[in-house]
Amino acid sequence: MAENTQYTEDNIRSLDWKEHIRMRPGMYIGKLGDGSSADDGIYILLKETIDNCIDEFVMGAGKTIEIRIKDKLVKVRDYGRGIPLGKVVDVVSKMNTGGKYDSRAFKKSVGLNGVGTKAVNALSSFFEVQSSRENKIKTAEFSQGNLIKEEGPLATSQRKGTKVSFIPDETIFKKYKYRNEYIERMLKNYVYLNLGLTIDFNGEKFHSENGLKDLLEDNNNVDDFLYPVIHLKGDDIEIAITHSKTQYSEEYHSFVNGQNTTQGGTHQTAFREALVKTIREFYGKNYDPSDIRKSIISAISIKVMEPVFESQTKTKLGSTDMGGKLPTVRTFINDFVGKYLDNYLHKNAEVAEALQRKIMQAERERKELSGIRKLAKDRAKKASLHNKKLRDCRVHLGDTKNDRSLESTLFITEGDSASGSITKSRDVNTQAVFSLRGKPLNSYGMSKKIVYENEEFNLLQAALNIEESMEHLRYNNIVIATDADVDGMHIRLLLITFFLQFFPELIKENHLYILQTPLFRVRNKKETVYCYSEEERRNAVEKLTGKPEITRFKGLGEISPDEFVHFIGDDIRLEPVMLDKAMSIEELLSFYMGKNTPDRQKFIIENLKVEIDLVEENQKQPIPNE
């Protein structure tokens, strides 16, 4: 019988605000991460800080935000009203304290819970807030949420506004680094949604003249648009719509009060419904919703009073009301789209004709594929029932629409030994494994039909649940896990080709990664060092005393599950696959999946920003074409 454990008053303790944030950071900023993912904690800290500056701009105070990031020190300065000097310390160190509770001072604000800057403060090894107003300045410095010193108010000639400086705590955010690509994308979204705002990031200025129209054009190849962007604006709502000539899936960018709701919510669902209803009524045809929305590229932004989000990181809107005496979110969006999109199509006959041709083409393709798709779905269901390809995780919540864990990860592996090692090492709550059988097909230039006819592609699509749109994507992170050799590189390229060809939004929305695993293990009797490059190996040999043993891992299957757990756990190294906006997807695919060229490896590294560590004897080998 188990020994009784005493449970008395001594077991009950109350945490102060900073202790709770530091003990349970996920409640406040989502996942931690190391900066390799756009939703990692260090970017949430930056976003929470900028959100306060945006709220100042929205209230008509300050048109410029200055951001400086050098090494790990972040500085954010606005020229708004400045925090009231007597409340500077309270605003950043007392929970549920802030101006957002007073609708007279902040309307349709991003930050509503009085938590943001408190989380930044508690999770930073250094945090300083400085407020200038009424020709006076007040400064307070903290470490891990503890007040170190405060000065002022003192006389100053500085312009009014607030400056926040911080260094994320390395005891919480381990081995992190900021990636400019993610920061720049975040800043662009801010200026798209706030016309007249300028953000100066390390000397580079971001500004937008056309809002969501600029977003679609900056994030896509304009030559691939079926028709010019339809740009509609009203009170508290803005919409931009076009269709792609080549893309298969639906692509949505949605925002609430300036917050990028990456997991959608009530507003995105309402927009999709309103689009279908309006198109059907305009053409007088009961088109299938999937045919209307196929290949759509769109963005929607709304502003509501006191929005309700489904988490502190605000990635999904839960509100059904616009606030006050306004109608529901669904009614508001439906009325707007029904009126203004209908008017646009009546006034622009060429666009209306092009759109109808696209819908009818999608209808023909859907009917042609219907038999194949049914057989493919049956095969996928049968395979998943017998657990032949997918070892699933418990937290993906794939049966709940629009709801997936930020931590959920799918590893795509090749070979029984590699998938076996990862399967035995993984966290079964958040990490799933999909096993490839041999090298995938080179899908460059093929139609969507091949996705259903090819068993590997069909089952992968089913595992991800992305047949029609990214809205029901079951895993937040899709990780290609292959050997660090020429064959592994080739498999990576074939998988990236598959996603670029049929599901480019996965890459555009930063869901695709390459797993970095060690090439060498260097150890003596006292210590073991895993090395990801030749340079790290040389450093480890110099560091370890005696004559250390050096093991070269030729493949993932050679790494034991006991060791593999280190490489897919807290210390996981992921390299994001990113697109270079200078080239279209078609140009990318044509260049590196067409005829083999000596420049292919260099091109991939530069344009997709995938760092591949290859040992010297493999660097001179050509990458296979088929």
Stockholm file with secondary structure:
# STOCKHOLM 1.0

chainA/1-626         MAENTQYTEDNIRSLDWKEHIRMRPGMYIGKLGDGSSADDGIYILLKETIDNCIDEFVMGAGKTIEIRIKDKLVKVRDYGRGIPLGKVVDVVSKMNTGGKYDSRAFKKSVGLNGVGTKAVNALSSFFEVQSSRENKIKTAEFSQGNLIKEEGPLATSQRKGTKVSFIPDETIFKKYKYRNEYIERMLKNYVYLNLGLTIDFNGEKFHSENGLKDLLEDNNNVDDFLYPVIHLKGDDIEIAITHSKTQYSEEYHSFVNGQNTTQGGTHQTAFREALVKTIREFYGKNYDPSDIRKSIISAISIKVMEPVFESQTKTKLGSTDMGGKLPTVRTFINDFVGKYLDNYLHKNAEVAEALQRKIMQAERERKELSGIRKLAKDRAKKASLHNKKLRDCRVHLGDTKNDRSLESTLFITEGDSASGSITKSRDVNTQAVFSLRGKPLNSYGMSKKIVYENEEFNLLQAALNIEESMEHLRYNNIVIATDADVDGMHIRLLLITFFLQFFPELIKENHLYILQTPLFRVRNKKETVYCYSEEERRNAVEKLTGKPEITRFKGLGEISPDEFVHFIGDDIRLEPVMLDKAMSIEELLSFYMGKNTPDRQKFIIENLKVEIDLVEENQKQPIPNE
#=GR chainA/1-626 SS CCCCCCCCGGGCCCCCHHHHHHHCTHHHHSCCCCSSSTTSHHHHHHHHHHHHHHHHHHTTCCSEEEEEEETTEEEEEECSSCCCGGGHHHHHHSTTCSGGGCTTTCSSCSCCSSCHHHHHHHTEEEEEEEEEETTEEEEEEEETTEEEEEEEEEECCSCSEEEEEEEECTTTSTTCCCCHHHHHHHHHHHHHHSTTCEEEETTEEECCSSTHHHHHHHHSCGGGBSSCCEEEEETTEEEEEEEBSSCCSBEEEEEETTEECTTCBHHHHHHHHHHHHHHHHHHTCCCCHHHHHTTEEEEEEECCSSCCBSSTTCCSBCCCBCSTTCCBHHHHHHHHHHHHHHHHHHHCHHHHHHHHHHHHHHHHHHHHHHHHHHHHHHHHHHHHHTTSSEECCSSCCTTSTTCCCTTCEEEEEESHHHHHHHHHHSCTTTEEEEEECSSCCCCTTCCTHHHHHSHHHHHHHHHHTCSSBGGGCSCSEEEEECCSSHHHHHHHHHHHHHHHHHCHHHHHTTCEEEEECCSEEEECSSCEEEESSHHHHHHHHHHSSSCCEEEECCSGGGSCHHHHHHHSSTTCEEEECCCCTTSCHHHHHHHHHSSCCTTHHHHHHHHHCCCCCCCHHHHTSCCCCC
#=GC SS_cons         CCCCCCCCGGGCCCCCHHHHHHHCTHHHHSCCCCSSSTTSHHHHHHHHHHHHHHHHHHTTCCSEEEEEEETTEEEEEECSSCCCGGGHHHHHHSTTCSGGGCTTTCSSCSCCSSCHHHHHHHTEEEEEEEEEETTEEEEEEEETTEEEEEEEEEECCSCSEEEEEEEECTTTSTTCCCCHHHHHHHHHHHHHHSTTCEEEETTEEECCSSTHHHHHHHHSCGGGBSSCCEEEEETTEEEEEEEBSSCCSBEEEEEETTEECTTCBHHHHHHHHHHHHHHHHHHTCCCCHHHHHTTEEEEEEECCSSCCBSSTTCCSBCCCBCSTTCCBHHHHHHHHHHHHHHHHHHHCHHHHHHHHHHHHHHHHHHHHHHHHHHHHHHHHHHHHHTTSSEECCSSCCTTSTTCCCTTCEEEEEESHHHHHHHHHHSCTTTEEEEEECSSCCCCTTCCTHHHHHSHHHHHHHHHHTCSSBGGGCSCSEEEEECCSSHHHHHHHHHHHHHHHHHCHHHHHTTCEEEEECCSEEEECSSCEEEESSHHHHHHHHHHSSSCCEEEECCSGGGSCHHHHHHHSSTTCEEEECCCCTTSCHHHHHHHHHSSCCTTHHHHHHHHHCCCCCCCHHHHTSCCCCC
//
